[in-house]
Amino acid sequence: MRMKKESKINYKSLFVREAPIIARQGKQVYIRNDYHDRILKIIQVIGGNEVSIASYIDNVLTHHFNTYQNEIIESYNQHLKSIF
């Protein structure tokens, strides 16, 4: 399935941009080599080497949490109830 042109524009504006974080203040995490390679290619080609890996990951996670916030809260609360 092909993406519409507007989806491509939205992808870049959502994910391939600098995020308001400083990578040194964050935590280090392991990223699978194949994901790291994919992300690097995305930010090099789409982002013109002007976006950091940390920014890309922060943007993806921000979108994920915004998109699934209600589901995360619901699941969290269900699991919390089962503990007590």
mmCIF file of the N, C-alpha and C atoms, coordinates in Angstrom:
data_MODEL
# 
_entry.id   MODEL 
# 
loop_
_atom_site.group_PDB 
_atom_site.id 
_atom_site.type_symbol 
_atom_site.label_atom_id 
_atom_site.label_alt_id 
_atom_site.label_comp_id 
_atom_site.label_asym_id 
_atom_site.label_entity_id 
_atom_site.label_seq_id 
_atom_site.pdbx_PDB_ins_code 
_atom_site.Cartn_x 
_atom_site.Cartn_y 
_atom_site.Cartn_z 
_atom_site.occupancy 
_atom_site.B_iso_or_equiv 
_atom_site.pdbx_formal_charge 
_atom_site.auth_seq_id 
_atom_site.auth_comp_id 
_atom_site.auth_asym_id 
_atom_site.auth_atom_id 
_atom_site.pdbx_PDB_model_num 
ATOM 1   N N  . MET A 1 1  ? 0.839  -1.176 0.000  1.00 0.00 ? 1  MET A N  1 
ATOM 2   C CA . MET A 1 1  ? 0.000  0.000  0.000  1.00 0.00 ? 1  MET A CA 1 
ATOM 3   C C  . MET A 1 1  ? 0.890  1.247  0.000  1.00 0.00 ? 1  MET A C  1 
ATOM 4   N N  . ARG A 1 2  ? 0.603  2.174  -0.900 1.00 0.00 ? 2  ARG A N  1 
ATOM 5   C CA . ARG A 1 2  ? 1.386  3.406  -1.003 1.00 0.00 ? 2  ARG A CA 1 
ATOM 6   C C  . ARG A 1 2  ? 0.814  4.466  -0.079 1.00 0.00 ? 2  ARG A C  1 
ATOM 7   N N  . MET A 1 3  ? 1.726  5.276  0.477  1.00 0.00 ? 3  MET A N  1 
ATOM 8   C CA . MET A 1 3  ? 1.299  6.366  1.339  1.00 0.00 ? 3  MET A CA 1 
ATOM 9   C C  . MET A 1 3  ? 0.946  7.571  0.481  1.00 0.00 ? 3  MET A C  1 
ATOM 10  N N  . LYS A 1 4  ? -0.029 8.344  0.894  1.00 0.00 ? 4  LYS A N  1 
ATOM 11  C CA . LYS A 1 4  ? -0.371 9.578  0.210  1.00 0.00 ? 4  LYS A CA 1 
ATOM 12  C C  . LYS A 1 4  ? 0.727  10.599 0.464  1.00 0.00 ? 4  LYS A C  1 
ATOM 13  N N  . LYS A 1 5  ? 0.838  11.574 -0.434 1.00 0.00 ? 5  LYS A N  1 
ATOM 14  C CA . LYS A 1 5  ? 1.851  12.610 -0.296 1.00 0.00 ? 5  LYS A CA 1 
ATOM 15  C C  . LYS A 1 5  ? 1.718  13.338 1.036  1.00 0.00 ? 5  LYS A C  1 
ATOM 16  N N  . GLU A 1 6  ? 0.470  13.613 1.474  1.00 0.00 ? 6  GLU A N  1 
ATOM 17  C CA . GLU A 1 6  ? 0.276  14.311 2.729  1.00 0.00 ? 6  GLU A CA 1 
ATOM 18  C C  . GLU A 1 6  ? 0.777  13.490 3.919  1.00 0.00 ? 6  GLU A C  1 
ATOM 19  N N  . SER A 1 7  ? 0.694  12.156 3.844  1.00 0.00 ? 7  SER A N  1 
ATOM 20  C CA . SER A 1 7  ? 1.215  11.313 4.910  1.00 0.00 ? 7  SER A CA 1 
ATOM 21  C C  . SER A 1 7  ? 2.721  11.431 5.001  1.00 0.00 ? 7  SER A C  1 
ATOM 22  N N  . LYS A 1 8  ? 3.382  11.522 3.863  1.00 0.00 ? 8  LYS A N  1 
ATOM 23  C CA . LYS A 1 8  ? 4.834  11.688 3.854  1.00 0.00 ? 8  LYS A CA 1 
ATOM 24  C C  . LYS A 1 8  ? 5.228  13.018 4.483  1.00 0.00 ? 8  LYS A C  1 
ATOM 25  N N  . ILE A 1 9  ? 4.461  14.058 4.177  1.00 0.00 ? 9  ILE A N  1 
ATOM 26  C CA . ILE A 1 9  ? 4.738  15.366 4.766  1.00 0.00 ? 9  ILE A CA 1 
ATOM 27  C C  . ILE A 1 9  ? 4.503  15.312 6.264  1.00 0.00 ? 9  ILE A C  1 
ATOM 28  N N  . ASN A 1 10 ? 3.418  14.677 6.693  1.00 0.00 ? 10 ASN A N  1 
ATOM 29  C CA . ASN A 1 10 ? 3.140  14.558 8.117  1.00 0.00 ? 10 ASN A CA 1 
ATOM 30  C C  . ASN A 1 10 ? 4.228  13.773 8.830  1.00 0.00 ? 10 ASN A C  1 
ATOM 31  N N  . TYR A 1 11 ? 4.729  12.706 8.190  1.00 0.00 ? 11 TYR A N  1 
ATOM 32  C CA . TYR A 1 11 ? 5.781  11.904 8.808  1.00 0.00 ? 11 TYR A CA 1 
ATOM 33  C C  . TYR A 1 11 ? 6.997  12.771 9.097  1.00 0.00 ? 11 TYR A C  1 
ATOM 34  N N  . LYS A 1 12 ? 7.421  13.522 8.108  1.00 0.00 ? 12 LYS A N  1 
ATOM 35  C CA . LYS A 1 12 ? 8.598  14.367 8.296  1.00 0.00 ? 12 LYS A CA 1 
ATOM 36  C C  . LYS A 1 12 ? 8.354  15.414 9.371  1.00 0.00 ? 12 LYS A C  1 
ATOM 37  N N  . SER A 1 13 ? 7.207  16.069 9.334  1.00 0.00 ? 13 SER A N  1 
ATOM 38  C CA . SER A 1 13 ? 6.945  17.118 10.318 1.00 0.00 ? 13 SER A CA 1 
ATOM 39  C C  . SER A 1 13 ? 6.756  16.563 11.728 1.00 0.00 ? 13 SER A C  1 
ATOM 40  N N  . LEU A 1 14 ? 6.295  15.320 11.831 1.00 0.00 ? 14 LEU A N  1 
ATOM 41  C CA . LEU A 1 14 ? 6.113  14.706 13.145 1.00 0.00 ? 14 LEU A CA 1 
ATOM 42  C C  . LEU A 1 14 ? 7.419  14.176 13.736 1.00 0.00 ? 14 LEU A C  1 
ATOM 43  N N  . PHE A 1 15 ? 8.196  13.491 12.901 1.00 0.00 ? 15 PHE A N  1 
ATOM 44  C CA . PHE A 1 15 ? 9.316  12.724 13.442 1.00 0.00 ? 15 PHE A CA 1 
ATOM 45  C C  . PHE A 1 15 ? 10.705 13.228 13.070 1.00 0.00 ? 15 PHE A C  1 
ATOM 46  N N  . VAL A 1 16 ? 10.868 13.759 11.880 1.00 0.00 ? 16 VAL A N  1 
ATOM 47  C CA . VAL A 1 16 ? 12.205 14.108 11.408 1.00 0.00 ? 16 VAL A CA 1 
ATOM 48  C C  . VAL A 1 16 ? 12.424 15.608 11.608 1.00 0.00 ? 16 VAL A C  1 
ATOM 49  N N  . ARG A 1 17 ? 12.550 15.972 12.864 1.00 0.00 ? 17 ARG A N  1 
ATOM 50  C CA . ARG A 1 17 ? 12.783 17.362 13.271 1.00 0.00 ? 17 ARG A CA 1 
ATOM 51  C C  . ARG A 1 17 ? 13.459 17.342 14.635 1.00 0.00 ? 17 ARG A C  1 
ATOM 52  N N  . GLU A 1 18 ? 14.136 18.407 14.954 1.00 0.00 ? 18 GLU A N  1 
ATOM 53  C CA . GLU A 1 18 ? 14.793 18.479 16.256 1.00 0.00 ? 18 GLU A CA 1 
ATOM 54  C C  . GLU A 1 18 ? 13.746 18.532 17.363 1.00 0.00 ? 18 GLU A C  1 
ATOM 55  N N  . ALA A 1 19 ? 14.018 17.828 18.431 1.00 0.00 ? 19 ALA A N  1 
ATOM 56  C CA . ALA A 1 19 ? 13.115 17.802 19.588 1.00 0.00 ? 19 ALA A CA 1 
ATOM 57  C C  . ALA A 1 19 ? 13.680 18.726 20.676 1.00 0.00 ? 19 ALA A C  1 
ATOM 58  N N  . PRO A 1 20 ? 12.823 19.199 21.549 1.00 0.00 ? 20 PRO A N  1 
ATOM 59  C CA . PRO A 1 20 ? 13.281 20.114 22.600 1.00 0.00 ? 20 PRO A CA 1 
ATOM 60  C C  . PRO A 1 20 ? 13.957 19.384 23.768 1.00 0.00 ? 20 PRO A C  1 
ATOM 61  N N  . ILE A 1 21 ? 14.955 18.570 23.444 1.00 0.00 ? 21 ILE A N  1 
ATOM 62  C CA . ILE A 1 21 ? 15.707 17.852 24.479 1.00 0.00 ? 21 ILE A CA 1 
ATOM 63  C C  . ILE A 1 21 ? 17.193 17.996 24.211 1.00 0.00 ? 21 ILE A C  1 
ATOM 64  N N  . ILE A 1 22 ? 17.960 17.774 25.228 1.00 0.00 ? 22 ILE A N  1 
ATOM 65  C CA . ILE A 1 22 ? 19.409 17.707 25.070 1.00 0.00 ? 22 ILE A CA 1 
ATOM 66  C C  . ILE A 1 22 ? 19.797 16.262 25.355 1.00 0.00 ? 22 ILE A C  1 
ATOM 67  N N  . ALA A 1 23 ? 20.382 15.599 24.367 1.00 0.00 ? 23 ALA A N  1 
ATOM 68  C CA . ALA A 1 23 ? 20.654 14.164 24.473 1.00 0.00 ? 23 ALA A CA 1 
ATOM 69  C C  . ALA A 1 23 ? 21.509 13.829 25.691 1.00 0.00 ? 23 ALA A C  1 
ATOM 70  N N  . ARG A 1 24 ? 22.424 14.677 26.042 1.00 0.00 ? 24 ARG A N  1 
ATOM 71  C CA . ARG A 1 24 ? 23.313 14.380 27.177 1.00 0.00 ? 24 ARG A CA 1 
ATOM 72  C C  . ARG A 1 24 ? 22.560 14.325 28.499 1.00 0.00 ? 24 ARG A C  1 
ATOM 73  N N  . GLN A 1 25 ? 21.389 14.978 28.561 1.00 0.00 ? 25 GLN A N  1 
ATOM 74  C CA . GLN A 1 25 ? 20.605 14.964 29.795 1.00 0.00 ? 25 GLN A CA 1 
ATOM 75  C C  . GLN A 1 25 ? 19.717 13.734 29.892 1.00 0.00 ? 25 GLN A C  1 
ATOM 76  N N  . GLY A 1 26 ? 19.621 12.998 28.804 1.00 0.00 ? 26 GLY A N  1 
ATOM 77  C CA . GLY A 1 26 ? 18.778 11.813 28.782 1.00 0.00 ? 26 GLY A CA 1 
ATOM 78  C C  . GLY A 1 26 ? 19.518 10.599 29.296 1.00 0.00 ? 26 GLY A C  1 
ATOM 79  N N  . LYS A 1 27 ? 18.885 9.477  29.154 1.00 0.00 ? 27 LYS A N  1 
ATOM 80  C CA . LYS A 1 27 ? 19.467 8.199  29.553 1.00 0.00 ? 27 LYS A CA 1 
ATOM 81  C C  . LYS A 1 27 ? 19.942 7.462  28.317 1.00 0.00 ? 27 LYS A C  1 
ATOM 82  N N  . GLN A 1 28 ? 20.931 6.634  28.483 1.00 0.00 ? 28 GLN A N  1 
ATOM 83  C CA . GLN A 1 28 ? 21.391 5.821  27.369 1.00 0.00 ? 28 GLN A CA 1 
ATOM 84  C C  . GLN A 1 28 ? 20.552 4.552  27.307 1.00 0.00 ? 28 GLN A C  1 
ATOM 85  N N  . VAL A 1 29 ? 20.178 4.179  26.095 1.00 0.00 ? 29 VAL A N  1 
ATOM 86  C CA . VAL A 1 29 ? 19.423 2.958  25.883 1.00 0.00 ? 29 VAL A CA 1 
ATOM 87  C C  . VAL A 1 29 ? 20.026 2.209  24.704 1.00 0.00 ? 29 VAL A C  1 
ATOM 88  N N  . TYR A 1 30 ? 19.828 0.906  24.697 1.00 0.00 ? 30 TYR A N  1 
ATOM 89  C CA . TYR A 1 30 ? 20.287 0.092  23.590 1.00 0.00 ? 30 TYR A CA 1 
ATOM 90  C C  . TYR A 1 30 ? 19.232 0.115  22.491 1.00 0.00 ? 30 TYR A C  1 
ATOM 91  N N  . ILE A 1 31 ? 19.675 0.260  21.262 1.00 0.00 ? 31 ILE A N  1 
ATOM 92  C CA . ILE A 1 31 ? 18.801 0.177  20.094 1.00 0.00 ? 31 ILE A CA 1 
ATOM 93  C C  . ILE A 1 31 ? 19.348 -0.931 19.212 1.00 0.00 ? 31 ILE A C  1 
ATOM 94  N N  . ARG A 1 32 ? 18.483 -1.827 18.765 1.00 0.00 ? 32 ARG A N  1 
ATOM 95  C CA . ARG A 1 32 ? 18.931 -2.890 17.864 1.00 0.00 ? 32 ARG A CA 1 
ATOM 96  C C  . ARG A 1 32 ? 19.702 -2.291 16.691 1.00 0.00 ? 32 ARG A C  1 
ATOM 97  N N  . ASN A 1 33 ? 20.698 -3.019 16.241 1.00 0.00 ? 33 ASN A N  1 
ATOM 98  C CA . ASN A 1 33 ? 21.516 -2.529 15.134 1.00 0.00 ? 33 ASN A CA 1 
ATOM 99  C C  . ASN A 1 33 ? 20.681 -2.217 13.892 1.00 0.00 ? 33 ASN A C  1 
ATOM 100 N N  . ASP A 1 34 ? 19.735 -3.100 13.563 1.00 0.00 ? 34 ASP A N  1 
ATOM 101 C CA . ASP A 1 34 ? 18.939 -2.844 12.353 1.00 0.00 ? 34 ASP A CA 1 
ATOM 102 C C  . ASP A 1 34 ? 18.045 -1.620 12.511 1.00 0.00 ? 34 ASP A C  1 
ATOM 103 N N  . TYR A 1 35 ? 17.533 -1.360 13.720 1.00 0.00 ? 35 TYR A N  1 
ATOM 104 C CA . TYR A 1 35 ? 16.745 -0.149 13.940 1.00 0.00 ? 35 TYR A CA 1 
ATOM 105 C C  . TYR A 1 35 ? 17.635 1.090  13.883 1.00 0.00 ? 35 TYR A C  1 
ATOM 106 N N  . HIS A 1 36 ? 18.800 0.976  14.466 1.00 0.00 ? 36 HIS A N  1 
ATOM 107 C CA . HIS A 1 36 ? 19.748 2.091  14.442 1.00 0.00 ? 36 HIS A CA 1 
ATOM 108 C C  . HIS A 1 36 ? 20.099 2.449  13.000 1.00 0.00 ? 36 HIS A C  1 
ATOM 109 N N  . ASP A 1 37 ? 20.357 1.440  12.192 1.00 0.00 ? 37 ASP A N  1 
ATOM 110 C CA . ASP A 1 37 ? 20.683 1.674  10.781 1.00 0.00 ? 37 ASP A CA 1 
ATOM 111 C C  . ASP A 1 37 ? 19.515 2.323  10.051 1.00 0.00 ? 37 ASP A C  1 
ATOM 112 N N  . ARG A 1 38 ? 18.301 1.845  10.306 1.00 0.00 ? 38 ARG A N  1 
ATOM 113 C CA . ARG A 1 38 ? 17.109 2.425  9.669  1.00 0.00 ? 38 ARG A CA 1 
ATOM 114 C C  . ARG A 1 38 ? 16.941 3.883  10.053 1.00 0.00 ? 38 ARG A C  1 
ATOM 115 N N  . ILE A 1 39 ? 17.037 4.154  11.347 1.00 0.00 ? 39 ILE A N  1 
ATOM 116 C CA . ILE A 1 39 ? 16.871 5.520  11.839 1.00 0.00 ? 39 ILE A CA 1 
ATOM 117 C C  . ILE A 1 39 ? 17.929 6.429  11.236 1.00 0.00 ? 39 ILE A C  1 
ATOM 118 N N  . LEU A 1 40 ? 19.156 5.957  11.199 1.00 0.00 ? 40 LEU A N  1 
ATOM 119 C CA . LEU A 1 40 ? 20.243 6.741  10.626 1.00 0.00 ? 40 LEU A CA 1 
ATOM 120 C C  . LEU A 1 40 ? 19.964 7.090  9.172  1.00 0.00 ? 40 LEU A C  1 
ATOM 121 N N  . LYS A 1 41 ? 19.481 6.121  8.408  1.00 0.00 ? 41 LYS A N  1 
ATOM 122 C CA . LYS A 1 41 ? 19.154 6.380  7.001  1.00 0.00 ? 41 LYS A CA 1 
ATOM 123 C C  . LYS A 1 41 ? 18.019 7.388  6.884  1.00 0.00 ? 41 LYS A C  1 
ATOM 124 N N  . ILE A 1 42 ? 17.010 7.260  7.733  1.00 0.00 ? 42 ILE A N  1 
ATOM 125 C CA . ILE A 1 42 ? 15.868 8.180  7.708  1.00 0.00 ? 42 ILE A CA 1 
ATOM 126 C C  . ILE A 1 42 ? 16.325 9.604  7.977  1.00 0.00 ? 42 ILE A C  1 
ATOM 127 N N  . ILE A 1 43 ? 17.111 9.794  9.033  1.00 0.00 ? 43 ILE A N  1 
ATOM 128 C CA . ILE A 1 43 ? 17.506 11.162 9.373  1.00 0.00 ? 43 ILE A CA 1 
ATOM 129 C C  . ILE A 1 43 ? 18.547 11.713 8.398  1.00 0.00 ? 43 ILE A C  1 
ATOM 130 N N  . GLN A 1 44 ? 19.331 10.845 7.786  1.00 0.00 ? 44 GLN A N  1 
ATOM 131 C CA . GLN A 1 44 ? 20.289 11.319 6.793  1.00 0.00 ? 44 GLN A CA 1 
ATOM 132 C C  . GLN A 1 44 ? 19.582 11.753 5.519  1.00 0.00 ? 44 GLN A C  1 
ATOM 133 N N  . VAL A 1 45 ? 18.657 10.927 5.033  1.00 0.00 ? 45 VAL A N  1 
ATOM 134 C CA . VAL A 1 45 ? 18.004 11.200 3.748  1.00 0.00 ? 45 VAL A CA 1 
ATOM 135 C C  . VAL A 1 45 ? 16.865 12.206 3.914  1.00 0.00 ? 45 VAL A C  1 
ATOM 136 N N  . ILE A 1 46 ? 15.889 11.891 4.757  1.00 0.00 ? 46 ILE A N  1 
ATOM 137 C CA . ILE A 1 46 ? 14.722 12.767 4.913  1.00 0.00 ? 46 ILE A CA 1 
ATOM 138 C C  . ILE A 1 46 ? 15.106 14.040 5.667  1.00 0.00 ? 46 ILE A C  1 
ATOM 139 N N  . GLY A 1 47 ? 15.944 13.883 6.678  1.00 0.00 ? 47 GLY A N  1 
ATOM 140 C CA . GLY A 1 47 ? 16.315 15.022 7.511  1.00 0.00 ? 47 GLY A CA 1 
ATOM 141 C C  . GLY A 1 47 ? 17.541 15.771 7.055  1.00 0.00 ? 47 GLY A C  1 
ATOM 142 N N  . GLY A 1 48 ? 18.165 15.311 5.980  1.00 0.00 ? 48 GLY A N  1 
ATOM 143 C CA . GLY A 1 48 ? 19.345 16.001 5.459  1.00 0.00 ? 48 GLY A CA 1 
ATOM 144 C C  . GLY A 1 48 ? 20.475 16.116 6.462  1.00 0.00 ? 48 GLY A C  1 
ATOM 145 N N  . ASN A 1 49 ? 20.624 15.106 7.315  1.00 0.00 ? 49 ASN A N  1 
ATOM 146 C CA . ASN A 1 49 ? 21.664 15.092 8.354  1.00 0.00 ? 49 ASN A CA 1 
ATOM 147 C C  . ASN A 1 49 ? 21.563 16.255 9.336  1.00 0.00 ? 49 ASN A C  1 
ATOM 148 N N  . GLU A 1 50 ? 20.366 16.807 9.487  1.00 0.00 ? 50 GLU A N  1 
ATOM 149 C CA . GLU A 1 50 ? 20.196 17.945 10.390 1.00 0.00 ? 50 GLU A CA 1 
ATOM 150 C C  . GLU A 1 50 ? 19.419 17.589 11.653 1.00 0.00 ? 50 GLU A C  1 
ATOM 151 N N  . VAL A 1 51 ? 19.093 16.313 11.816 1.00 0.00 ? 51 VAL A N  1 
ATOM 152 C CA . VAL A 1 51 ? 18.313 15.849 12.968 1.00 0.00 ? 51 VAL A CA 1 
ATOM 153 C C  . VAL A 1 51 ? 19.110 14.763 13.679 1.00 0.00 ? 51 VAL A C  1 
ATOM 154 N N  . SER A 1 52 ? 19.131 14.811 14.993 1.00 0.00 ? 52 SER A N  1 
ATOM 155 C CA . SER A 1 52 ? 19.855 13.801 15.756 1.00 0.00 ? 52 SER A CA 1 
ATOM 156 C C  . SER A 1 52 ? 18.997 12.549 15.940 1.00 0.00 ? 52 SER A C  1 
ATOM 157 N N  . ILE A 1 53 ? 19.659 11.450 16.203 1.00 0.00 ? 53 ILE A N  1 
ATOM 158 C CA . ILE A 1 53 ? 18.945 10.208 16.506 1.00 0.00 ? 53 ILE A CA 1 
ATOM 159 C C  . ILE A 1 53 ? 18.096 10.398 17.765 1.00 0.00 ? 53 ILE A C  1 
ATOM 160 N N  . ALA A 1 54 ? 18.639 11.089 18.749 1.00 0.00 ? 54 ALA A N  1 
ATOM 161 C CA . ALA A 1 54 ? 17.901 11.329 19.991 1.00 0.00 ? 54 ALA A CA 1 
ATOM 162 C C  . ALA A 1 54 ? 16.610 12.106 19.723 1.00 0.00 ? 54 ALA A C  1 
ATOM 163 N N  . SER A 1 55 ? 16.665 13.107 18.849 1.00 0.00 ? 55 SER A N  1 
ATOM 164 C CA . SER A 1 55 ? 15.460 13.872 18.510 1.00 0.00 ? 55 SER A CA 1 
ATOM 165 C C  . SER A 1 55 ? 14.436 13.004 17.813 1.00 0.00 ? 55 SER A C  1 
ATOM 166 N N  . TYR A 1 56 ? 14.890 12.211 16.856 1.00 0.00 ? 56 TYR A N  1 
ATOM 167 C CA . TYR A 1 56 ? 13.967 11.333 16.126 1.00 0.00 ? 56 TYR A CA 1 
ATOM 168 C C  . TYR A 1 56 ? 13.256 10.393 17.094 1.00 0.00 ? 56 TYR A C  1 
ATOM 169 N N  . ILE A 1 57 ? 14.012 9.750  17.969 1.00 0.00 ? 57 ILE A N  1 
ATOM 170 C CA . ILE A 1 57 ? 13.422 8.800  18.924 1.00 0.00 ? 57 ILE A CA 1 
ATOM 171 C C  . ILE A 1 57 ? 12.479 9.522  19.879 1.00 0.00 ? 57 ILE A C  1 
ATOM 172 N N  . ASP A 1 58 ? 12.848 10.710 20.328 1.00 0.00 ? 58 ASP A N  1 
ATOM 173 C CA . ASP A 1 58 ? 11.975 11.479 21.210 1.00 0.00 ? 58 ASP A CA 1 
ATOM 174 C C  . ASP A 1 58 ? 10.664 11.821 20.505 1.00 0.00 ? 58 ASP A C  1 
ATOM 175 N N  . ASN A 1 59 ? 10.740 12.202 19.244 1.00 0.00 ? 59 ASN A N  1 
ATOM 176 C CA . ASN A 1 59 ? 9.524  12.519 18.473 1.00 0.00 ? 59 ASN A CA 1 
ATOM 177 C C  . ASN A 1 59 ? 8.639  11.289 18.284 1.00 0.00 ? 59 ASN A C  1 
ATOM 178 N N  . VAL A 1 60 ? 9.250  10.144 18.000 1.00 0.00 ? 60 VAL A N  1 
ATOM 179 C CA . VAL A 1 60 ? 8.478  8.908  17.819 1.00 0.00 ? 60 VAL A CA 1 
ATOM 180 C C  . VAL A 1 60 ? 7.792  8.528  19.132 1.00 0.00 ? 60 VAL A C  1 
ATOM 181 N N  . LEU A 1 61 ? 8.515  8.607  20.232 1.00 0.00 ? 61 LEU A N  1 
ATOM 182 C CA . LEU A 1 61 ? 7.924  8.258  21.531 1.00 0.00 ? 61 LEU A CA 1 
ATOM 183 C C  . LEU A 1 61 ? 6.840  9.252  21.948 1.00 0.00 ? 61 LEU A C  1 
ATOM 184 N N  . THR A 1 62 ? 7.047  10.531 21.680 1.00 0.00 ? 62 THR A N  1 
ATOM 185 C CA . THR A 1 62 ? 6.024  11.540 21.984 1.00 0.00 ? 62 THR A CA 1 
ATOM 186 C C  . THR A 1 62 ? 4.738  11.228 21.228 1.00 0.00 ? 62 THR A C  1 
ATOM 187 N N  . HIS A 1 63 ? 4.868  10.909 19.958 1.00 0.00 ? 63 HIS A N  1 
ATOM 188 C CA . HIS A 1 63 ? 3.696  10.561 19.150 1.00 0.00 ? 63 HIS A CA 1 
ATOM 189 C C  . HIS A 1 63 ? 3.036  9.292  19.685 1.00 0.00 ? 63 HIS A C  1 
ATOM 190 N N  . HIS A 1 64 ? 3.833  8.291  20.021 1.00 0.00 ? 64 HIS A N  1 
ATOM 191 C CA . HIS A 1 64 ? 3.305  7.035  20.551 1.00 0.00 ? 64 HIS A CA 1 
ATOM 192 C C  . HIS A 1 64 ? 2.500  7.284  21.830 1.00 0.00 ? 64 HIS A C  1 
ATOM 193 N N  . PHE A 1 65 ? 3.081  8.024  22.770 1.00 0.00 ? 65 PHE A N  1 
ATOM 194 C CA . PHE A 1 65 ? 2.393  8.269  24.037 1.00 0.00 ? 65 PHE A CA 1 
ATOM 195 C C  . PHE A 1 65 ? 1.145  9.120  23.836 1.00 0.00 ? 65 PHE A C  1 
ATOM 196 N N  . ASN A 1 66 ? 1.190  10.102 22.949 1.00 0.00 ? 66 ASN A N  1 
ATOM 197 C CA . ASN A 1 66 ? 0.011  10.917 22.659 1.00 0.00 ? 66 ASN A CA 1 
ATOM 198 C C  . ASN A 1 66 ? -1.084 10.081 22.002 1.00 0.00 ? 66 ASN A C  1 
ATOM 199 N N  . THR A 1 67 ? -0.696 9.204  21.101 1.00 0.00 ? 67 THR A N  1 
ATOM 200 C CA . THR A 1 67 ? -1.658 8.381  20.375 1.00 0.00 ? 67 THR A CA 1 
ATOM 201 C C  . THR A 1 67 ? -2.304 7.333  21.279 1.00 0.00 ? 67 THR A C  1 
ATOM 202 N N  . TYR A 1 68 ? -1.522 6.719  22.130 1.00 0.00 ? 68 TYR A N  1 
ATOM 203 C CA . TYR A 1 68 ? -2.007 5.590  22.940 1.00 0.00 ? 68 TYR A CA 1 
ATOM 204 C C  . TYR A 1 68 ? -2.166 5.920  24.422 1.00 0.00 ? 68 TYR A C  1 
ATOM 205 N N  . GLN A 1 69 ? -2.214 7.187  24.745 1.00 0.00 ? 69 GLN A N  1 
ATOM 206 C CA . GLN A 1 69 ? -2.289 7.607  26.141 1.00 0.00 ? 69 GLN A CA 1 
ATOM 207 C C  . GLN A 1 69 ? -3.455 6.948  26.878 1.00 0.00 ? 69 GLN A C  1 
ATOM 208 N N  . ASN A 1 70 ? -4.638 6.972  26.298 1.00 0.00 ? 70 ASN A N  1 
ATOM 209 C CA . ASN A 1 70 ? -5.810 6.403  26.982 1.00 0.00 ? 70 ASN A CA 1 
ATOM 210 C C  . ASN A 1 70 ? -5.666 4.898  27.196 1.00 0.00 ? 70 ASN A C  1 
ATOM 211 N N  . GLU A 1 71 ? -5.174 4.192  26.179 1.00 0.00 ? 71 GLU A N  1 
ATOM 212 C CA . GLU A 1 71 ? -4.980 2.745  26.296 1.00 0.00 ? 71 GLU A CA 1 
ATOM 213 C C  . GLU A 1 71 ? -3.921 2.410  27.345 1.00 0.00 ? 71 GLU A C  1 
ATOM 214 N N  . ILE A 1 72 ? -2.870 3.215  27.385 1.00 0.00 ? 72 ILE A N  1 
ATOM 215 C CA . ILE A 1 72 ? -1.804 2.990  28.368 1.00 0.00 ? 72 ILE A CA 1 
ATOM 216 C C  . ILE A 1 72 ? -2.340 3.199  29.783 1.00 0.00 ? 72 ILE A C  1 
ATOM 217 N N  . ILE A 1 73 ? -3.063 4.276  29.977 1.00 0.00 ? 73 ILE A N  1 
ATOM 218 C CA . ILE A 1 73 ? -3.627 4.567  31.304 1.00 0.00 ? 73 ILE A CA 1 
ATOM 219 C C  . ILE A 1 73 ? -4.594 3.469  31.732 1.00 0.00 ? 73 ILE A C  1 
ATOM 220 N N  . GLU A 1 74 ? -5.455 3.043  30.815 1.00 0.00 ? 74 GLU A N  1 
ATOM 221 C CA . GLU A 1 74 ? -6.426 1.993  31.134 1.00 0.00 ? 74 GLU A CA 1 
ATOM 222 C C  . GLU A 1 74 ? -5.717 0.694  31.520 1.00 0.00 ? 74 GLU A C  1 
ATOM 223 N N  . SER A 1 75 ? -4.749 0.291  30.741 1.00 0.00 ? 75 SER A N  1 
ATOM 224 C CA . SER A 1 75 ? -4.011 -0.940 31.032 1.00 0.00 ? 75 SER A CA 1 
ATOM 225 C C  . SER A 1 75 ? -3.233 -0.824 32.339 1.00 0.00 ? 75 SER A C  1 
ATOM 226 N N  . TYR A 1 76 ? -2.626 0.323  32.543 1.00 0.00 ? 76 TYR A N  1 
ATOM 227 C CA . TYR A 1 76 ? -1.872 0.565  33.781 1.00 0.00 ? 76 TYR A CA 1 
ATOM 228 C C  . TYR A 1 76 ? -2.796 0.432  34.989 1.00 0.00 ? 76 TYR A C  1 
ATOM 229 N N  . ASN A 1 77 ? -3.951 1.069  34.923 1.00 0.00 ? 77 ASN A N  1 
ATOM 230 C CA . ASN A 1 77 ? -4.900 1.024  36.038 1.00 0.00 ? 77 ASN A CA 1 
ATOM 231 C C  . ASN A 1 77 ? -5.425 -0.387 36.286 1.00 0.00 ? 77 ASN A C  1 
ATOM 232 N N  . GLN A 1 78 ? -5.670 -1.149 35.213 1.00 0.00 ? 78 GLN A N  1 
ATOM 233 C CA . GLN A 1 78 ? -6.115 -2.535 35.376 1.00 0.00 ? 78 GLN A CA 1 
ATOM 234 C C  . GLN A 1 78 ? -5.056 -3.367 36.078 1.00 0.00 ? 78 GLN A C  1 
ATOM 235 N N  . HIS A 1 79 ? -3.811 -3.192 35.709 1.00 0.00 ? 79 HIS A N  1 
ATOM 236 C CA . HIS A 1 79 ? -2.732 -3.947 36.334 1.00 0.00 ? 79 HIS A CA 1 
ATOM 237 C C  . HIS A 1 79 ? -2.498 -3.495 37.766 1.00 0.00 ? 79 HIS A C  1 
ATOM 238 N N  . LEU A 1 80 ? -2.667 -2.212 38.007 1.00 0.00 ? 80 LEU A N  1 
ATOM 239 C CA . LEU A 1 80 ? -2.509 -1.701 39.354 1.00 0.00 ? 80 LEU A CA 1 
ATOM 240 C C  . LEU A 1 80 ? -3.576 -2.269 40.286 1.00 0.00 ? 80 LEU A C  1 
ATOM 241 N N  . LYS A 1 81 ? -4.819 -2.385 39.803 1.00 0.00 ? 81 LYS A N  1 
ATOM 242 C CA . LYS A 1 81 ? -5.908 -2.953 40.603 1.00 0.00 ? 81 LYS A CA 1 
ATOM 243 C C  . LYS A 1 81 ? -5.634 -4.418 40.930 1.00 0.00 ? 81 LYS A C  1 
ATOM 244 N N  . SER A 1 82 ? -5.012 -5.134 39.996 1.00 0.00 ? 82 SER A N  1 
ATOM 245 C CA . SER A 1 82 ? -4.754 -6.550 40.235 1.00 0.00 ? 82 SER A CA 1 
ATOM 246 C C  . SER A 1 82 ? -3.666 -6.765 41.278 1.00 0.00 ? 82 SER A C  1 
ATOM 247 N N  . ILE A 1 83 ? -2.845 -5.741 41.507 1.00 0.00 ? 83 ILE A N  1 
ATOM 248 C CA . ILE A 1 83 ? -1.784 -5.852 42.529 1.00 0.00 ? 83 ILE A CA 1 
ATOM 249 C C  . ILE A 1 83 ? -2.379 -5.657 43.909 1.00 0.00 ? 83 ILE A C  1 
ATOM 250 N N  . PHE A 1 84 ? -3.354 -4.768 44.053 1.00 0.00 ? 84 PHE A N  1 
ATOM 251 C CA . PHE A 1 84 ? -3.929 -4.458 45.354 1.00 0.00 ? 84 PHE A CA 1 
ATOM 252 C C  . PHE A 1 84 ? -5.255 -5.091 45.444 1.00 0.00 ? 84 PHE A C  1 
# 
